[in-house]
């Protein structure tokens, strides 16, 4: 045994018995039942997600109560990102993409694909359809413990009264 091995042994004695696989994964995704949920807009960010430029719009579940405060995300493909990837970054939406289509359904048809503002969603309840992701980006099946929920579609604005 060398000096480094002695140090590891001393550290192990201080920590006590360690269990195999005792690590914690932070920021893990949560799987909830598929269906319609009321959401609250939190923020959006731009970046390269799953190998292509996207806008990730973050929400929290408002209702039903048993899932309140659970974070969920809606990813939109975009034509181009403008500037660095960041929270509230710039982007140009695809002309016939789901971002432009859903925004038009919720708010109004955007005049320019680079002028879509999510700030109009603040303080509003949004009805959305959530779905479980069961396959990875490479189409490999995910184990049940690795499956998670995502926002599949924003359906409509329910009301403007969030008590803010």
Beta strands, then each sheet from edge to edge (+ up, - down):
strand 1: 35-49
strand 2: 52-63
strand 3: 71-82
strand 4: 90-93
strand 5: 125-133
strand 6: 148-159
sheet 1: 4+ 3- 2+ 1- 5+ 6-
end
